[in-house]
Amino acid sequence: MKVLLINPPYTSSKYKFIGLVAPPLGIAYIAAVLENGGFEVEILDGAALELDWEGLEARIKKADPQVIAITALTPTIDQGLESAKLARRACPDATIVMGGYHPSFNHAELLKKDYVDVVVIGEGEYTMLDLVEALESGRDLKKVPGIAYQDVVTPPRPVVKDLDQMPFPARHLLPMDHYKILNMKLNTATMISGRGCPMQCSFCASAALHGRRLRMRSAQNVVDEMEHLTEDHGAGMIAFMDDTFTLKPSRVEEVCDEIKRRDLDVYWGCTARADTLSSRMLQKMSDTGCITMFLGVESADQQQLDRVNKQLTVDKIRQAFALSRKHDIRTIASVVLGMPGDTRDSIGRTIKLVRELNPSYALFSLATPYPGTKFYREAVENNLIKVKDWSKYTLLTPVLETVDCSRDELKNMQKKAFRQFYLRPSYILRQLRMDGPIILKTIAAMMKEV
């Protein structure tokens, strides 16, 4: 039985504004598990290949699979559904499956479409393996945990407890020379060293999907994959895409020790929480190639931080950025403008705080309630959502209004935040010295989109 995994073409994405097209690790993991299970697998990455709908349909028809599985995020769900519609037309006898964040939390909505047969709910690797085996053998799908079809929702599948037992993503099935950032070829590989997050910030869809329990790969297994990426794919930079890479500092230090033991020469970056950083850990990270950390700031208003369950103080955030500078690690500060309870004053103070933190880069996102999150449930209950078009859920379009800010005002404040941060002469000169002319392209891309 042949399985075709599809990442839909992009017309809308929360990363489009920085020209980022990254490898779809989710379906690459599924492909690896299916291959290990003895199935023929092909990945069709419509985003990376820049396919139009006609091209996508032709590629699906040529592949002639028996099972077609399509991944989708909230802003790309329309592309996912269009891909499913084309898949039905190209291969009318194939089983059409959808999975990913948005389908997991909206399976009832998707199953109303006559071109969607099954929705995978939650982590998809072993659910897809079980599903394909059941389809091949004719086994009753009710015995496959973690799916929805017709009017049936089967019991949830337990998450994968031992991530070391999973194969590396099947990158050999991906068009690795087509990934890019700022529309330039991407020499950065992506990987995930753990799943789940006990912090449960109200706006985080990833934590909602993967659960509260933190599951981490061993340091040896993590560095094995880093070696694989440098030796087999020529990666010069590795970006850890975990919800929070630094949640368990002892494991971070073990990874650093293993990198040093193997004398692995590679730059890397990660996600981090301000209250997990120490001088000792940051020094080890810097010594072994860490050059960038993504830090969630969210707001300068402590009440807002508490409201979204950030479990963090503004003072701790300030300390984290100062400590990162001390160890020469670039920082990317991320904030959310326009959460319920935000006011013109609190948003203004948040924008000012980011400039004071003086990070290398900053992302000013507009509050966007993604299905599956506590934020989304509360927004629906309180009738706060003003935009129902999922393609607008890109962090750049205001979909809510606050106590004293209209949607137009929120958009203008976001534009002002980007301009005030990136168009400072002192900032441009500093980043030119640090990163070279690429900073000019970065600024131009951001100013164009916001």
N, C-alpha and C positions, 0 to 999 in steps of 0.2 A: 504493500500500500504506500502510495506516494503522498507526502504532505508538503504543501506550499504555505510558507509563512510570509505574510505581507505587512510591511510598514508603509502606510499610505503616502501618496505624494503630499507635500506641504502646500497649502494655500493659506493656512493660519497656524501659528505656533507661538508659544510664549517665548521661544528663543529666536524667532525669525529676525527680530530687530537687530541682533548682533551677528547675523549671517552664520549662525551655528547650525550645522548638521552633524550630529554625533551618531556613532554606532548604536543601534537599538539593542542594548544588552539583554533586555527581557526576552525577545524572541530568539536571540542568539543562544541564551541558556536553554530555552525550550528545544531548539534545534539540536543542541549537544545531547540532551537527554534522549530525544527521539532517535538520534543516530546510534547511541549506545544501546537502545532497545531494538535495533535492527531494521529501522525504517529508512526509506529513501526520503531525504529532506532537501528542499530548496528554499532559500530566502530571497524575496523580491523586495528590495528597499527602494520604494518609489520616491522617497524624499531625496536620498543620496543620488539616485540616477536621474532625478529631475524629470520623471515621466509625466506626460499628460495622460488624460483618461483613455484616449485611444491607444496609446502605447502600453498603458497598464493592462488593458483588456487583451491586447495581442500577446503580451508576455504570459498572462494567466492561461490563455487558450493553448499556447505553445507548450507550457509546462504540463498541462493535462493531468492535474492531481486528483486524487479521490477525496482528500480533505484539504480545505483552505481555511487557514486561521489568520485573523486580522487583528492587529493591536491598535488601540486608540487611547489618547488622553482626552480630557474634556474639550480643549480647543480644537482638537483634530477629529472629533467624533463624526462630524459631517463628512469628512474625507473617508473615514473608516466605513461609514454606511454606503457611500458612493462606491467604494471599492468592493463591498459585499454585493451590491446590486450588479456591478459589472461581472463579478465572479460567478454569480448565478447565471447570467446570460452566456458567459464564455464556457462554463462547465455546469450545465443544468443538473447533472447527476451527483455532483460533489456535495459533501457536507460542509456547510459554511459555519465557521466558528468565530466568535469575537471574544476578545479578552483585553485585559489592561485595567487601568484605574477606573475610567469612566464606565465601561461595561460592567465591571464588578459591582458597582453601586447603582446601576440603572438597568439591570437585566430585563425587568418587566417591560420597560419602554422599548428596548431593542427587539425583543421577541415578538412585538406586534408587527414587525416587518416580515413579509413572506420570504425574504431572501436571507434571513438570519435563522439558522437551525438551532444552534447551541451557544450559550454564553458560559465562559469559564469565570468562576468567581474566586478572587484571591490569587495567591501565588500559583502560576500556571504550569510549571515544569512537569510535575508528576501527575497532575490532573490531565494534561494533554496526552501524556504517555498512556495513562489508563483509558482515556477516551478513545484514542486511536486503536488501541488493542481491542476495546469493546466493539468498535465499529467493524474492525476486520473479522472478528470472531462471531459477530451477531449477538453478543451478550447484551442483556437488558441494561440500558443506560441508567436506569434507576439505581444500579449498583455502583455507579461511578460517583464518588464524593466530589463536591465542589463545582457542580455545574447546574445550569438551569436550561430547560427546553420545554416547549409547549407550555403546559400549566404546571410543570414539575420543577421543584427546587430540591436538589438532593442535599443531604447533610454536609456541612463544611468539611473540607479536607484539612487535617492538621498541618501546620507549617513545617517546613524542613528544619529539623532540629540541628543536625550536624552538617553545616555548610561545607566542611572539608570533603565530604563524600560526593559533592556535586562536581561534574566535569566543568572545565573552563568553557566560557561561551564559544560557540562555533564560529569564530571570526573568519575561518577559511571559507565560509559560505557568504560572507559580506563583501561588498565592493570597497575594500579598505582604502583604496586610493581616491575615493570620492568624498571623504569626510573633510569638513572645513570649518573654520571660524573666521569671521569677517570676510567671508567668501574667498579665503585663501586655504590652500591645502593644510590639513590638520596633521601636525606631527605629534599630536597628543593623543595617547590612548586613554580609554576610560575603563575603570573596573570598580567592583564593589567588594568591600572586605567584611561587610556585616549587614544584617537586616533587623528591623524592629527598633523601637525607641520608647523608653519608659517615660519620657518627658511629656508626650501627648499635647503639644501646642494645638490650640483649637483649630488653626487654619491648615494643618499639615495633612494632606491626603496620603502621603507615603506612610506615615505612622499609622494612619487609619487602616491601610491595606495590610501592612506587615505585622501589626500588633505591638503590644507594650513590651514583650520580652525581647531583650537584646541578644541576638545570636551573632557570634563573631567567629570568623575563620581564624585558624591558628596563624601565628606569625610565619611559620615555615610555608604554609600553603599560600599565604598572601605573597610572599617574596618569590615563591615558585612562579606564580603568574606574572609578577613583575619581570622576572628573567625571561619568561616566554614572550612577553610583549616587546622587550628590548632586542632579543635575539632573533625572533621569528617575524616580527612586524616592524622593526627598526624604530621603535618609539623612543623619542628623546625626552618626552615629558609624559607623566602618568597622572591622571586626575582621578582621585577617589570620589565616587559619587554617593557614598553612604549618606544616610540622613544626618549623622554626626559621627565622623571618624574618630574624634577624640573622647568619646563618652567614657571609655575605659583606658585611662592613662597608662596603666601597666602594660596593656596589650600594645599601645602605641610605641612604648619604649622597647618592647620585645621585637616589633617590626623593625625599628631603627637598628637594634643590635644585630638582627639577622641581615639587614642590608649591608651593614658595616662588615660583618663576618664574611660575607660573600664578595665584598669589594665591588658591589653593584654600582655602576656609574650611570645615574639617571636622575633627572629632576622630577619632582612630584609636588602635587598640591592636594588639599583636602578640605573637607568641611569641619567646622569646629564650634564648640560652645565656649563662651567667655569664661565660665566658671570651672572649666576643666583644664585650663592652661597653667603651667608652672614654668619657671625659668629652666629647671633641669630638663623637662620634657622638650621644650622649645629648642634648647641647645642641641639635644640629640637629633631632633627633626632637621634643624638647619644643617648640622654636620653631615647628614646622610642624604641631602638633596632637596629637602622641602623648601620651596621658594614662595608658595602662595597658600593662604588660608581664606576660606569663605566663612564669614562670621555673621550670624543673625543678630542685628541690633533691634529691629522692628520699630521701636518708639523711644522717645526721650521722656515719655510720661510714665511714671511708675505704675499708676493706676491702669494704664493701657496694657503694660507688660503683664500685670497681674490678671487682667481681664482675659487675655489670650492664653493664660496658663504658661507663660514663658519661664517662670520659676528662676528669675534672674533680676539683678538690680542694675540700675544705670551706673553706679560706681564700679561694679564688677566689669561692666562693658568697657568703661574708660581704662581700667587697669589692663584689660586684655589687649587693647590696641597699643598701649604704651609698651607693654612687655613684648609684643610681636615686633615692634620697631627696634627694640633693643637687640633682638636676635636676627635682624635683617630679613624678616619674612614679610613679603608683600601681603596686604590684606584687602579683601573685598567686603565692604560693608553693605548689608542688605536691610532695607527698611520697608515697612508697609504703611502706606498713607491711606487714610480714609476708613479705618476700622470703625465699627459702631462705638460711639463714645468719643471719637476724635472730633476736635474742633479746629478752627483756623489757628488758634493759639497753639494747641498741642502739635499740630502738623508743622507749624513754623519752628517750634522748638526742636522738633525731630530733625528737620532739615539743617538747622544750625548745629545740632549735636554732631551730625555726620561731618560737617566741615571741621569741627573742633577735633574729632577723632583722627582726622587727617589720614584716611586710608589710601591705598594705592588706587582703588577703584570703588565705585559706589553704584548700587542698584536701587532705584526708587520705584517700587512696585505699588500699584493701586490694589487695595483690598479686594480679593476675588474669592468668593465662597465656592470651593470645589465640592461636588457631591461626595458623601462619605465622611465629611468632617463635621465636627461639632459646630463650627462656624456656619456651615451651610444649613444645618438643621435649625439653628437659632435664627438665621436670616429668613428662612422660609416661614417659621412660626410667627415672626414679627413683621412679616410682609415688607422686608427691606429691599428685596431684589427688584431692580427696575429694568433689567435687561435679561431676556430669556434666551437670546441667541448664543449658543455655546461657543461659536467661533470667535466671539468677542471676549472670551475668558482668557485673555493672554497676558494679564497683569498691566496692560497698557490702556485698556478701555475701562472707565469707571462703570461699575454695574450696580453700585449702591449710592445712597446719599447719606451724609452724616447729619448731626444735629443742626449745624449751621453752614454746611457746605453743599451746594448743588453739584450735580455730576460735572457740569462745565467748570465750576470752580475747582473741583478736585483735579481735573485734567490740567488746568492752568497751573495749579500748584505743583503738579508733577513736572511739567515743562520747566517751571522756574527752578525747581530743585536740581534738575540735570544741568541747566545753564549755569546756575550759581556754583555748582561744584566743578564742572569740567571746563568752563571757560575762564577760570582764573589764570592769569599769566604765570603766577608763581607755581601753580600746579602743573601747567603744561611744560614749563622749563624743567621742573623736577622729574617728571615722567619721561621727558625726552632724554635726559641724562641716564635714566634707569632702564627704559625699554626701547629707546630709539624711535624712529619715525612711525612705528606701528601705533603709537598712542594717538597720532593725528587721525589715522584711519578709524580707530576705535571711537574717538570723539565725533567724527563726522557721521559714522553709522548711527550712533545714539541720537544725535541731534536731528538727523533726518527722520527717524521713526517716531520720536516723542513729540 
